[in-house]
Amino acid sequence: MTGPITQKELTKRLRELERSGLVHRQVYAEVPPRVEYRLTDLGGTLMPALEAFSAWADKYGPAVGEHRRRAAVGRDGSEDSQSKSGLRP
């Protein structure tokens, strides 16, 4: 549901997670350089929440996508599909 992420943004987010103690960053002295990330024990405690969120997204993702599609139609100058369909954010 989200667009692609740039390498710069991915690196920024991973560094934030590292500073928070949620991931461990391992740098290998190789050419080309290689970096690996893994969850720390603290980061692993998020797995139940992430699994629940993933299950929610699997179940309700199509409905969210439909809301977004209908909202986009309304922004394009056509009829206000949210009020016509009864859909609300």
mmCIF file as gemmi writes it, N, C-alpha and C atoms, coordinates in Angstrom:
data_model
loop_
_atom_site.group_PDB
_atom_site.id
_atom_site.type_symbol
_atom_site.label_atom_id
_atom_site.label_alt_id
_atom_site.label_comp_id
_atom_site.label_asym_id
_atom_site.label_entity_id
_atom_site.label_seq_id
_atom_site.pdbx_PDB_ins_code
_atom_site.Cartn_x
_atom_site.Cartn_y
_atom_site.Cartn_z
_atom_site.occupancy
_atom_site.B_iso_or_equiv
_atom_site.pdbx_formal_charge
_atom_site.auth_seq_id
_atom_site.auth_asym_id
_atom_site.pdbx_PDB_model_num
ATOM 1 N N . MET Axp A 1 ? 0.795 -1.191 0 1 0 ? 1 A 1
ATOM 2 C CA . MET Axp A 1 ? 0 0 0 1 0 ? 1 A 1
ATOM 3 C C . MET Axp A 1 ? 0.843 1.263 0 1 0 ? 1 A 1
ATOM 4 N N . THR Axp A 2 ? 2.1 1.101 0.282 1 0 ? 2 A 1
ATOM 5 C CA . THR Axp A 2 ? 2.973 2.258 0.233 1 0 ? 2 A 1
ATOM 6 C C . THR Axp A 2 ? 3.89 2.125 -0.96 1 0 ? 2 A 1
ATOM 7 N N . GLY Axp A 3 ? 4.437 3.253 -1.361 1 0 ? 3 A 1
ATOM 8 C CA . GLY Axp A 3 ? 5.344 3.245 -2.5 1 0 ? 3 A 1
ATOM 9 C C . GLY Axp A 3 ? 6.719 2.743 -2.107 1 0 ? 3 A 1
ATOM 10 N N . PRO Axp A 4 ? 7.585 2.663 -3.092 1 0 ? 4 A 1
ATOM 11 C CA . PRO Axp A 4 ? 8.951 2.209 -2.814 1 0 ? 4 A 1
ATOM 12 C C . PRO Axp A 4 ? 9.691 3.203 -1.919 1 0 ? 4 A 1
ATOM 13 N N . ILE Axp A 5 ? 10.68 2.708 -1.213 1 0 ? 5 A 1
ATOM 14 C CA . ILE Axp A 5 ? 11.485 3.539 -0.323 1 0 ? 5 A 1
ATOM 15 C C . ILE Axp A 5 ? 12.864 3.712 -0.954 1 0 ? 5 A 1
ATOM 16 N N . THR Axp A 6 ? 13.434 4.883 -0.806 1 0 ? 6 A 1
ATOM 17 C CA . THR Axp A 6 ? 14.769 5.123 -1.351 1 0 ? 6 A 1
ATOM 18 C C . THR Axp A 6 ? 15.819 4.475 -0.444 1 0 ? 6 A 1
ATOM 19 N N . GLN Axp A 7 ? 16.986 4.241 -0.995 1 0 ? 7 A 1
ATOM 20 C CA . GLN Axp A 7 ? 18.085 3.677 -0.211 1 0 ? 7 A 1
ATOM 21 C C . GLN Axp A 7 ? 18.419 4.598 0.958 1 0 ? 7 A 1
ATOM 22 N N . LYS Axp A 8 ? 18.399 5.903 0.712 1 0 ? 8 A 1
ATOM 23 C CA . LYS Axp A 8 ? 18.706 6.887 1.761 1 0 ? 8 A 1
ATOM 24 C C . LYS Axp A 8 ? 17.693 6.797 2.903 1 0 ? 8 A 1
ATOM 25 N N . GLU Axp A 9 ? 16.421 6.709 2.564 1 0 ? 9 A 1
ATOM 26 C CA . GLU Axp A 9 ? 15.378 6.632 3.593 1 0 ? 9 A 1
ATOM 27 C C . GLU Axp A 9 ? 15.458 5.309 4.355 1 0 ? 9 A 1
ATOM 28 N N . LEU Axp A 10 ? 15.725 4.207 3.645 1 0 ? 10 A 1
ATOM 29 C CA . LEU Axp A 10 ? 15.872 2.913 4.298 1 0 ? 10 A 1
ATOM 30 C C . LEU Axp A 10 ? 17.015 2.943 5.306 1 0 ? 10 A 1
ATOM 31 N N . THR Axp A 11 ? 18.152 3.497 4.896 1 0 ? 11 A 1
ATOM 32 C CA . THR Axp A 11 ? 19.308 3.603 5.785 1 0 ? 11 A 1
ATOM 33 C C . THR Axp A 11 ? 18.974 4.443 7.007 1 0 ? 11 A 1
ATOM 34 N N . LYS Axp A 12 ? 18.275 5.55 6.789 1 0 ? 12 A 1
ATOM 35 C CA . LYS Axp A 12 ? 17.879 6.432 7.898 1 0 ? 12 A 1
ATOM 36 C C . LYS Axp A 12 ? 16.998 5.677 8.894 1 0 ? 12 A 1
ATOM 37 N N . ARG Axp A 13 ? 16.009 4.943 8.389 1 0 ? 13 A 1
ATOM 38 C CA . ARG Axp A 13 ? 15.09 4.205 9.267 1 0 ? 13 A 1
ATOM 39 C C . ARG Axp A 13 ? 15.809 3.088 10.019 1 0 ? 13 A 1
ATOM 40 N N . LEU Axp A 14 ? 16.703 2.374 9.331 1 0 ? 14 A 1
ATOM 41 C CA . LEU Axp A 14 ? 17.45 1.306 9.997 1 0 ? 14 A 1
ATOM 42 C C . LEU Axp A 14 ? 18.361 1.861 11.081 1 0 ? 14 A 1
ATOM 43 N N . ARG Axp A 15 ? 18.981 3.001 10.835 1 0 ? 15 A 1
ATOM 44 C CA . ARG Axp A 15 ? 19.836 3.622 11.859 1 0 ? 15 A 1
ATOM 45 C C . ARG Axp A 15 ? 19.013 4.052 13.073 1 0 ? 15 A 1
ATOM 46 N N . GLU Axp A 16 ? 17.788 4.542 12.833 1 0 ? 16 A 1
ATOM 47 C CA . GLU Axp A 16 ? 16.907 4.9 13.948 1 0 ? 16 A 1
ATOM 48 C C . GLU Axp A 16 ? 16.562 3.664 14.776 1 0 ? 16 A 1
ATOM 49 N N . LEU Axp A 17 ? 16.275 2.565 14.109 1 0 ? 17 A 1
ATOM 50 C CA . LEU Axp A 17 ? 15.975 1.322 14.813 1 0 ? 17 A 1
ATOM 51 C C . LEU Axp A 17 ? 17.192 0.822 15.584 1 0 ? 17 A 1
ATOM 52 N N . GLU Axp A 18 ? 18.37 1.01 15.012 1 0 ? 18 A 1
ATOM 53 C CA . GLU Axp A 18 ? 19.601 0.62 15.699 1 0 ? 18 A 1
ATOM 54 C C . GLU Axp A 18 ? 19.799 1.461 16.964 1 0 ? 18 A 1
ATOM 55 N N . ARG Axp A 19 ? 19.612 2.782 16.846 1 0 ? 19 A 1
ATOM 56 C CA . ARG Axp A 19 ? 19.757 3.657 18.015 1 0 ? 19 A 1
ATOM 57 C C . ARG Axp A 19 ? 18.751 3.302 19.107 1 0 ? 19 A 1
ATOM 58 N N . SER Axp A 20 ? 17.593 2.803 18.705 1 0 ? 20 A 1
ATOM 59 C CA . SER Axp A 20 ? 16.557 2.426 19.669 1 0 ? 20 A 1
ATOM 60 C C . SER Axp A 20 ? 16.8 1.058 20.282 1 0 ? 20 A 1
ATOM 61 N N . GLY Axp A 21 ? 17.81 0.351 19.787 1 0 ? 21 A 1
ATOM 62 C CA . GLY Axp A 21 ? 18.126 -0.966 20.324 1 0 ? 21 A 1
ATOM 63 C C . GLY Axp A 21 ? 17.261 -2.08 19.763 1 0 ? 21 A 1
ATOM 64 N N . LEU Axp A 22 ? 16.556 -1.812 18.658 1 0 ? 22 A 1
ATOM 65 C CA . LEU Axp A 22 ? 15.662 -2.814 18.089 1 0 ? 22 A 1
ATOM 66 C C . LEU Axp A 22 ? 16.332 -3.691 17.042 1 0 ? 22 A 1
ATOM 67 N N . VAL Axp A 23 ? 17.375 -3.182 16.404 1 0 ? 23 A 1
ATOM 68 C CA . VAL Axp A 23 ? 18.135 -3.982 15.44 1 0 ? 23 A 1
ATOM 69 C C . VAL Axp A 23 ? 19.622 -3.847 15.725 1 0 ? 23 A 1
ATOM 70 N N . HIS Axp A 24 ? 20.356 -4.861 15.325 1 0 ? 24 A 1
ATOM 71 C CA . HIS Axp A 24 ? 21.819 -4.868 15.423 1 0 ? 24 A 1
ATOM 72 C C . HIS Axp A 24 ? 22.362 -4.748 14.013 1 0 ? 24 A 1
ATOM 73 N N . ARG Axp A 25 ? 23.352 -3.897 13.847 1 0 ? 25 A 1
ATOM 74 C CA . ARG Axp A 25 ? 23.973 -3.665 12.538 1 0 ? 25 A 1
ATOM 75 C C . ARG Axp A 25 ? 25.36 -4.29 12.534 1 0 ? 25 A 1
ATOM 76 N N . GLN Axp A 26 ? 25.611 -5.169 11.581 1 0 ? 26 A 1
ATOM 77 C CA . GLN Axp A 26 ? 26.917 -5.829 11.43 1 0 ? 26 A 1
ATOM 78 C C . GLN Axp A 26 ? 27.53 -5.381 10.114 1 0 ? 26 A 1
ATOM 79 N N . VAL Axp A 27 ? 28.696 -4.745 10.184 1 0 ? 27 A 1
ATOM 80 C CA . VAL Axp A 27 ? 29.401 -4.277 8.991 1 0 ? 27 A 1
ATOM 81 C C . VAL Axp A 27 ? 30.538 -5.246 8.694 1 0 ? 27 A 1
ATOM 82 N N . TYR Axp A 28 ? 30.647 -5.684 7.446 1 0 ? 28 A 1
ATOM 83 C CA . TYR Axp A 28 ? 31.706 -6.585 7.023 1 0 ? 28 A 1
ATOM 84 C C . TYR Axp A 28 ? 32.711 -5.81 6.184 1 0 ? 28 A 1
ATOM 85 N N . ALA Axp A 29 ? 33.989 -6.002 6.479 1 0 ? 29 A 1
ATOM 86 C CA . ALA Axp A 29 ? 35.065 -5.325 5.754 1 0 ? 29 A 1
ATOM 87 C C . ALA Axp A 29 ? 35.33 -6.08 4.453 1 0 ? 29 A 1
ATOM 88 N N . GLU Axp A 30 ? 34.454 -5.881 3.495 1 0 ? 30 A 1
ATOM 89 C CA . GLU Axp A 30 ? 34.547 -6.557 2.202 1 0 ? 30 A 1
ATOM 90 C C . GLU Axp A 30 ? 34.422 -5.523 1.093 1 0 ? 30 A 1
ATOM 91 N N . VAL Axp A 31 ? 34.804 -5.951 -0.095 1 0 ? 31 A 1
ATOM 92 C CA . VAL Axp A 31 ? 34.594 -5.122 -1.282 1 0 ? 31 A 1
ATOM 93 C C . VAL Axp A 31 ? 33.719 -5.917 -2.228 1 0 ? 31 A 1
ATOM 94 N N . PRO Axp A 32 ? 32.54 -5.432 -2.581 1 0 ? 32 A 1
ATOM 95 C CA . PRO Axp A 32 ? 31.935 -4.186 -2.079 1 0 ? 32 A 1
ATOM 96 C C . PRO Axp A 32 ? 31.502 -4.348 -0.621 1 0 ? 32 A 1
ATOM 97 N N . PRO Axp A 33 ? 31.331 -3.209 0.067 1 0 ? 33 A 1
ATOM 98 C CA . PRO Axp A 33 ? 30.95 -3.271 1.482 1 0 ? 33 A 1
ATOM 99 C C . PRO Axp A 33 ? 29.622 -4.006 1.665 1 0 ? 33 A 1
ATOM 100 N N . ARG Axp A 34 ? 29.51 -4.679 2.781 1 0 ? 34 A 1
ATOM 101 C CA . ARG Axp A 34 ? 28.288 -5.416 3.08 1 0 ? 34 A 1
ATOM 102 C C . ARG Axp A 34 ? 27.876 -5.127 4.507 1 0 ? 34 A 1
ATOM 103 N N . VAL Axp A 35 ? 26.585 -4.881 4.702 1 0 ? 35 A 1
ATOM 104 C CA . VAL Axp A 35 ? 26.022 -4.624 6.024 1 0 ? 35 A 1
ATOM 105 C C . VAL Axp A 35 ? 24.812 -5.531 6.196 1 0 ? 35 A 1
ATOM 106 N N . GLU Axp A 36 ? 24.71 -6.144 7.36 1 0 ? 36 A 1
ATOM 107 C CA . GLU Axp A 36 ? 23.546 -6.969 7.676 1 0 ? 36 A 1
ATOM 108 C C . GLU Axp A 36 ? 22.896 -6.431 8.941 1 0 ? 36 A 1
ATOM 109 N N . TYR Axp A 37 ? 21.577 -6.546 8.984 1 0 ? 37 A 1
ATOM 110 C CA . TYR Axp A 37 ? 20.811 -6.145 10.155 1 0 ? 37 A 1
ATOM 111 C C . TYR Axp A 37 ? 20.054 -7.362 10.673 1 0 ? 37 A 1
ATOM 112 N N . ARG Axp A 38 ? 19.896 -7.421 11.989 1 0 ? 38 A 1
ATOM 113 C CA . ARG Axp A 38 ? 19.081 -8.472 12.595 1 0 ? 38 A 1
ATOM 114 C C . ARG Axp A 38 ? 18.365 -7.866 13.795 1 0 ? 38 A 1
ATOM 115 N N . LEU Axp A 39 ? 17.233 -8.463 14.135 1 0 ? 39 A 1
ATOM 116 C CA . LEU Axp A 39 ? 16.512 -8.005 15.318 1 0 ? 39 A 1
ATOM 117 C C . LEU Axp A 39 ? 17.299 -8.345 16.569 1 0 ? 39 A 1
ATOM 118 N N . THR Axp A 40 ? 17.296 -7.437 17.516 1 0 ? 40 A 1
ATOM 119 C CA . THR Axp A 40 ? 17.844 -7.738 18.833 1 0 ? 40 A 1
ATOM 120 C C . THR Axp A 40 ? 16.768 -8.464 19.64 1 0 ? 40 A 1
ATOM 121 N N . ASP Axp A 41 ? 17.12 -8.88 20.842 1 0 ? 41 A 1
ATOM 122 C CA . ASP Axp A 41 ? 16.114 -9.494 21.711 1 0 ? 41 A 1
ATOM 123 C C . ASP Axp A 41 ? 14.968 -8.515 21.963 1 0 ? 41 A 1
ATOM 124 N N . LEU Axp A 42 ? 15.313 -7.246 22.174 1 0 ? 42 A 1
ATOM 125 C CA . LEU Axp A 42 ? 14.287 -6.224 22.383 1 0 ? 42 A 1
ATOM 126 C C . LEU Axp A 42 ? 13.408 -6.079 21.14 1 0 ? 42 A 1
ATOM 127 N N . GLY Axp A 43 ? 14.028 -6.043 19.971 1 0 ? 43 A 1
ATOM 128 C CA . GLY Axp A 43 ? 13.268 -5.957 18.73 1 0 ? 43 A 1
ATOM 129 C C . GLY Axp A 43 ? 12.368 -7.158 18.532 1 0 ? 43 A 1
ATOM 130 N N . GLY Axp A 44 ? 12.824 -8.311 18.953 1 0 ? 44 A 1
ATOM 131 C CA . GLY Axp A 44 ? 12.038 -9.532 18.824 1 0 ? 44 A 1
ATOM 132 C C . GLY Axp A 44 ? 10.747 -9.498 19.624 1 0 ? 44 A 1
ATOM 133 N N . THR Axp A 45 ? 10.726 -8.678 20.681 1 0 ? 45 A 1
ATOM 134 C CA . THR Axp A 45 ? 9.5 -8.579 21.471 1 0 ? 45 A 1
ATOM 135 C C . THR Axp A 45 ? 8.374 -7.904 20.682 1 0 ? 45 A 1
ATOM 136 N N . LEU Axp A 46 ? 8.703 -7.272 19.577 1 0 ? 46 A 1
ATOM 137 C CA . LEU Axp A 46 ? 7.686 -6.65 18.72 1 0 ? 46 A 1
ATOM 138 C C . LEU Axp A 46 ? 7.012 -7.639 17.782 1 0 ? 46 A 1
ATOM 139 N N . MET Axp A 47 ? 7.555 -8.832 17.645 1 0 ? 47 A 1
ATOM 140 C CA . MET Axp A 47 ? 7.028 -9.793 16.676 1 0 ? 47 A 1
ATOM 141 C C . MET Axp A 47 ? 5.537 -10.099 16.858 1 0 ? 47 A 1
ATOM 142 N N . PRO Axp A 48 ? 5.031 -10.319 18.061 1 0 ? 48 A 1
ATOM 143 C CA . PRO Axp A 48 ? 3.586 -10.565 18.179 1 0 ? 48 A 1
ATOM 144 C C . PRO Axp A 48 ? 2.749 -9.395 17.645 1 0 ? 48 A 1
ATOM 145 N N . ALA Axp A 49 ? 3.162 -8.181 17.927 1 0 ? 49 A 1
ATOM 146 C CA . ALA Axp A 49 ? 2.432 -7.011 17.43 1 0 ? 49 A 1
ATOM 147 C C . ALA Axp A 49 ? 2.532 -6.908 15.908 1 0 ? 49 A 1
ATOM 148 N N . LEU Axp A 50 ? 3.721 -7.167 15.372 1 0 ? 50 A 1
ATOM 149 C CA . LEU Axp A 50 ? 3.9 -7.103 13.92 1 0 ? 50 A 1
ATOM 150 C C . LEU Axp A 50 ? 3.115 -8.198 13.209 1 0 ? 50 A 1
ATOM 151 N N . GLU Axp A 51 ? 3.074 -9.387 13.801 1 0 ? 51 A 1
ATOM 152 C CA . GLU Axp A 51 ? 2.293 -10.482 13.217 1 0 ? 51 A 1
ATOM 153 C C . GLU Axp A 51 ? 0.804 -10.156 13.244 1 0 ? 51 A 1
ATOM 154 N N . ALA Axp A 52 ? 0.342 -9.538 14.333 1 0 ? 52 A 1
ATOM 155 C CA . ALA Axp A 52 ? -1.068 -9.144 14.425 1 0 ? 52 A 1
ATOM 156 C C . ALA Axp A 52 ? -1.38 -8.062 13.392 1 0 ? 52 A 1
ATOM 157 N N . PHE Axp A 53 ? -0.481 -7.118 13.23 1 0 ? 53 A 1
ATOM 158 C CA . PHE Axp A 53 ? -0.688 -6.063 12.236 1 0 ? 53 A 1
ATOM 159 C C . PHE Axp A 53 ? -0.701 -6.659 10.831 1 0 ? 53 A 1
ATOM 160 N N . SER Axp A 54 ? 0.171 -7.599 10.572 1 0 ? 54 A 1
ATOM 161 C CA . SER Axp A 54 ? 0.21 -8.252 9.261 1 0 ? 54 A 1
ATOM 162 C C . SER Axp A 54 ? -1.095 -8.992 8.981 1 0 ? 54 A 1
ATOM 163 N N . ALA Axp A 55 ? -1.611 -9.678 9.98 1 0 ? 55 A 1
ATOM 164 C CA . ALA Axp A 55 ? -2.885 -10.391 9.816 1 0 ? 55 A 1
ATOM 165 C C . ALA Axp A 55 ? -4.016 -9.399 9.553 1 0 ? 55 A 1
ATOM 166 N N . TRP Axp A 56 ? -3.992 -8.262 10.265 1 0 ? 56 A 1
ATOM 167 C CA . TRP Axp A 56 ? -5.004 -7.223 10.045 1 0 ? 56 A 1
ATOM 168 C C . TRP Axp A 56 ? -4.917 -6.714 8.612 1 0 ? 56 A 1
ATOM 169 N N . ALA Axp A 57 ? -3.691 -6.447 8.145 1 0 ? 57 A 1
ATOM 170 C CA . ALA Axp A 57 ? -3.501 -5.934 6.785 1 0 ? 57 A 1
ATOM 171 C C . ALA Axp A 57 ? -3.97 -6.944 5.743 1 0 ? 57 A 1
ATOM 172 N N . ASP Axp A 58 ? -3.712 -8.215 5.977 1 0 ? 58 A 1
ATOM 173 C CA . ASP Axp A 58 ? -4.196 -9.252 5.052 1 0 ? 58 A 1
ATOM 174 C C . ASP Axp A 58 ? -5.718 -9.249 4.986 1 0 ? 58 A 1
ATOM 175 N N . LYS Axp A 59 ? -6.342 -9.104 6.144 1 0 ? 59 A 1
ATOM 176 C CA . LYS Axp A 59 ? -7.802 -9.171 6.213 1 0 ? 59 A 1
ATOM 177 C C . LYS Axp A 59 ? -8.472 -7.896 5.693 1 0 ? 59 A 1
ATOM 178 N N . TYR Axp A 60 ? -7.932 -6.73 6.071 1 0 ? 60 A 1
ATOM 179 C CA . TYR Axp A 60 ? -8.603 -5.471 5.765 1 0 ? 60 A 1
ATOM 180 C C . TYR Axp A 60 ? -7.919 -4.633 4.692 1 0 ? 60 A 1
ATOM 181 N N . GLY Axp A 61 ? -6.769 -5.078 4.217 1 0 ? 61 A 1
ATOM 182 C CA . GLY Axp A 61 ? -6.053 -4.336 3.181 1 0 ? 61 A 1
ATOM 183 C C . GLY Axp A 61 ? -6.894 -4.06 1.952 1 0 ? 61 A 1
ATOM 184 N N . PRO Axp A 62 ? -7.64 -5.051 1.446 1 0 ? 62 A 1
ATOM 185 C CA . PRO Axp A 62 ? -8.485 -4.775 0.275 1 0 ? 62 A 1
ATOM 186 C C . PRO Axp A 62 ? -9.511 -3.664 0.532 1 0 ? 62 A 1
ATOM 187 N N . ALA Axp A 63 ? -10.091 -3.62 1.718 1 0 ? 63 A 1
ATOM 188 C CA . ALA Axp A 63 ? -11.058 -2.566 2.036 1 0 ? 63 A 1
ATOM 189 C C . ALA Axp A 63 ? -10.379 -1.204 2.089 1 0 ? 63 A 1
ATOM 190 N N . VAL Axp A 64 ? -9.183 -1.153 2.666 1 0 ? 64 A 1
ATOM 191 C CA . VAL Axp A 64 ? -8.432 0.106 2.716 1 0 ? 64 A 1
ATOM 192 C C . VAL Axp A 64 ? -8.1 0.56 1.297 1 0 ? 64 A 1
ATOM 193 N N . GLY Axp A 65 ? -7.663 -0.381 0.465 1 0 ? 65 A 1
ATOM 194 C CA . GLY Axp A 65 ? -7.359 -0.057 -0.926 1 0 ? 65 A 1
ATOM 195 C C . GLY Axp A 65 ? -8.567 0.483 -1.669 1 0 ? 65 A 1
ATOM 196 N N . GLU Axp A 66 ? -9.727 -0.096 -1.401 1 0 ? 66 A 1
ATOM 197 C CA . GLU Axp A 66 ? -10.954 0.373 -2.041 1 0 ? 66 A 1
ATOM 198 C C . GLU Axp A 66 ? -11.311 1.783 -1.578 1 0 ? 66 A 1
ATOM 199 N N . HIS Axp A 67 ? -11.141 2.066 -0.303 1 0 ? 67 A 1
ATOM 200 C CA . HIS Axp A 67 ? -11.373 3.43 0.197 1 0 ? 67 A 1
ATOM 201 C C . HIS Axp A 67 ? -10.445 4.414 -0.513 1 0 ? 67 A 1
ATOM 202 N N . ARG Axp A 68 ? -9.176 4.038 -0.635 1 0 ? 68 A 1
ATOM 203 C CA . ARG Axp A 68 ? -8.213 4.926 -1.301 1 0 ? 68 A 1
ATOM 204 C C . ARG Axp A 68 ? -8.559 5.12 -2.77 1 0 ? 68 A 1
ATOM 205 N N . ARG Axp A 69 ? -8.964 4.043 -3.429 1 0 ? 69 A 1
ATOM 206 C CA . ARG Axp A 69 ? -9.324 4.15 -4.839 1 0 ? 69 A 1
ATOM 207 C C . ARG Axp A 69 ? -10.51 5.089 -5.017 1 0 ? 69 A 1
ATOM 208 N N . ARG Axp A 70 ? -11.52 4.918 -4.185 1 0 ? 70 A 1
ATOM 209 C CA . ARG Axp A 70 ? -12.702 5.776 -4.29 1 0 ? 70 A 1
ATOM 210 C C . ARG Axp A 70 ? -12.38 7.223 -3.945 1 0 ? 70 A 1
ATOM 211 N N . ALA Axp A 71 ? -11.522 7.433 -2.965 1 0 ? 71 A 1
ATOM 212 C CA . ALA Axp A 71 ? -11.123 8.8 -2.614 1 0 ? 71 A 1
ATOM 213 C C . ALA Axp A 71 ? -10.362 9.445 -3.765 1 0 ? 71 A 1
ATOM 214 N N . ALA Axp A 72 ? -9.517 8.668 -4.445 1 0 ? 72 A 1
ATOM 215 C CA . ALA Axp A 72 ? -8.759 9.199 -5.578 1 0 ? 72 A 1
ATOM 216 C C . ALA Axp A 72 ? -9.695 9.603 -6.709 1 0 ? 72 A 1
ATOM 217 N N . VAL Axp A 73 ? -10.745 8.834 -6.933 1 0 ? 73 A 1
ATOM 218 C CA . VAL Axp A 73 ? -11.721 9.18 -7.97 1 0 ? 73 A 1
ATOM 219 C C . VAL Axp A 73 ? -12.354 10.522 -7.629 1 0 ? 73 A 1
ATOM 220 N N . GLY Axp A 74 ? -12.688 10.73 -6.358 1 0 ? 74 A 1
ATOM 221 C CA . GLY Axp A 74 ? -13.282 11.987 -5.922 1 0 ? 74 A 1
ATOM 222 C C . GLY Axp A 74 ? -12.357 13.174 -6.113 1 0 ? 74 A 1
ATOM 223 N N . ARG Axp A 75 ? -11.058 12.982 -5.93 1 0 ? 75 A 1
ATOM 224 C CA . ARG Axp A 75 ? -10.087 14.068 -6.104 1 0 ? 75 A 1
ATOM 225 C C . ARG Axp A 75 ? -9.905 14.434 -7.563 1 0 ? 75 A 1
ATOM 226 N N . ASP Axp A 76 ? -10.203 13.512 -8.46 1 0 ? 76 A 1
ATOM 227 C CA . ASP Axp A 76 ? -10.004 13.764 -9.883 1 0 ? 76 A 1
ATOM 228 C C . ASP Axp A 76 ? -11.096 14.646 -10.481 1 0 ? 76 A 1
ATOM 229 N N . GLY Axp A 77 ? -12.004 15.123 -9.647 1 0 ? 77 A 1
ATOM 230 C CA . GLY Axp A 77 ? -13.036 16.012 -10.139 1 0 ? 77 A 1
ATOM 231 C C . GLY Axp A 77 ? -14.357 15.344 -10.425 1 0 ? 77 A 1
ATOM 232 N N . SER Axp A 78 ? -14.429 14.035 -10.265 1 0 ? 78 A 1
ATOM 233 C CA . SER Axp A 78 ? -15.697 13.353 -10.469 1 0 ? 78 A 1
ATOM 234 C C . SER Axp A 78 ? -16.513 13.462 -9.191 1 0 ? 78 A 1
ATOM 235 N N . GLU Axp A 79 ? -17.643 12.798 -9.159 1 0 ? 79 A 1
ATOM 236 C CA . GLU Axp A 79 ? -18.519 12.913 -7.992 1 0 ? 79 A 1
ATOM 237 C C . GLU Axp A 79 ? -17.807 12.494 -6.725 1 0 ? 79 A 1
ATOM 238 N N . ASP Axp A 80 ? -18.241 13.036 -5.614 1 0 ? 80 A 1
ATOM 239 C CA . ASP Axp A 80 ? -17.668 12.709 -4.317 1 0 ? 80 A 1
ATOM 240 C C . ASP Axp A 80 ? -18.096 11.3 -3.939 1 0 ? 80 A 1
ATOM 241 N N . SER Axp A 81 ? -17.237 10.342 -4.233 1 0 ? 81 A 1
ATOM 242 C CA . SER Axp A 81 ? -17.602 8.943 -4.059 1 0 ? 81 A 1
ATOM 243 C C . SER Axp A 81 ? -17.773 8.557 -2.604 1 0 ? 81 A 1
ATOM 244 N N . GLN Axp A 82 ? -17.113 9.26 -1.685 1 0 ? 82 A 1
ATOM 245 C CA . GLN Axp A 82 ? -17.261 8.899 -0.274 1 0 ? 82 A 1
ATOM 246 C C . GLN Axp A 82 ? -18.672 9.178 0.208 1 0 ? 82 A 1
ATOM 247 N N . SER Axp A 83 ? -19.229 10.316 -0.177 1 0 ? 83 A 1
ATOM 248 C CA . SER Axp A 83 ? -20.577 10.612 0.285 1 0 ? 83 A 1
ATOM 249 C C . SER Axp A 83 ? -21.598 9.75 -0.437 1 0 ? 83 A 1
ATOM 250 N N . LYS Axp A 84 ? -21.383 9.436 -1.716 1 0 ? 84 A 1
ATOM 251 C CA . LYS Axp A 84 ? -22.322 8.615 -2.474 1 0 ? 84 A 1
ATOM 252 C C . LYS Axp A 84 ? -22.334 7.166 -1.97 1 0 ? 84 A 1
ATOM 253 N N . SER Axp A 85 ? -21.157 6.65 -1.625 1 0 ? 85 A 1
ATOM 254 C CA . SER Axp A 85 ? -21.066 5.24 -1.257 1 0 ? 85 A 1
ATOM 255 C C . SER Axp A 85 ? -21.279 5.01 0.231 1 0 ? 85 A 1
ATOM 256 N N . GLY Axp A 86 ? -21.223 6.085 1.006 1 0 ? 86 A 1
ATOM 257 C CA . GLY Axp A 86 ? -21.347 5.921 2.449 1 0 ? 86 A 1
ATOM 258 C C . GLY Axp A 86 ? -20.024 5.545 3.094 1 0 ? 86 A 1
ATOM 259 N N . LEU Axp A 87 ? -18.94 5.492 2.324 1 0 ? 87 A 1
ATOM 260 C CA . LEU Axp A 87 ? -17.632 5.167 2.889 1 0 ? 87 A 1
ATOM 261 C C . LEU Axp A 87 ? -17.082 6.368 3.615 1 0 ? 87 A 1
ATOM 262 N N . ARG Axp A 88 ? -16.525 6.131 4.739 1 0 ? 88 A 1
ATOM 263 C CA . ARG Axp A 88 ? -15.881 7.185 5.525 1 0 ? 88 A 1
ATOM 264 C C . ARG Axp A 88 ? -14.507 6.685 5.931 1 0 ? 88 A 1
ATOM 265 N N . PRO Axp A 89 ? -13.531 7.595 5.999 1 0 ? 89 A 1
ATOM 266 C CA . PRO Axp A 89 ? -12.172 7.181 6.418 1 0 ? 89 A 1
ATOM 267 C C . PRO Axp A 89 ? -12.128 6.67 7.834 1 0 ? 89 A 1
